[in-house]
Amino acid sequence: MTNTRVIGLSLPEGVVDRIDRARGDISRSKYILRIIERAFGNKVIEYGGAA
């Protein structure tokens, strides 16, 4: 299991709405993690924690 750190993230409602429409049945935290990893050019890290 990958070490994780819980953080709070404030986003405009419109951004959250776009994320929710795009993510399908993937949890919001996993979807945002994948977006961040792609922005940094990293592979997707498996996350086994609660979402």
N, C-alpha and C positions, 0 to 999 in steps of 0.2 A: 504494500500500500504506500502511496506517495504521501510524504509529509505535507500537511496543509496548515494554513493559518486562516482563521475566520476574520473577515474584514467587513466593514460596512461600506456601502457604496450608494451615493445619492445620484440619481439620474433624472433628467426631465421626464415627465409623464409620457411625452410623445416618443421618446427613445425606448422606454419600457414597453409601450404599446407595440412598437415596431419589432422589438425583440420577441415579445410574446406571439405575435403573428407569424414570425419566421421560424421559431424554434420547434414547432410541432409538439411531439410528445417528449422531447428532451427537457430535462429540468433547466430552469433559467440559469442557475449557477454553472452547470456544465456547458450550456450554450455560450455564455459570456466567456468562460475559460477558453473554449475553442476559438472564439473570435480573437482574444488576446494572444493566444499561442500563434495563430496565423499571422497576426500583425508583427510578432517578433520572429517569425520564420521557424518556429519550433514544431515538432510533431505533437500530436495530441497526447496528453498525459492521462492515463487512466486514473479516474478519481473514484474511490470507493466509499467516500463519506456520505453523510446525509445531505440531501439537497433541499 
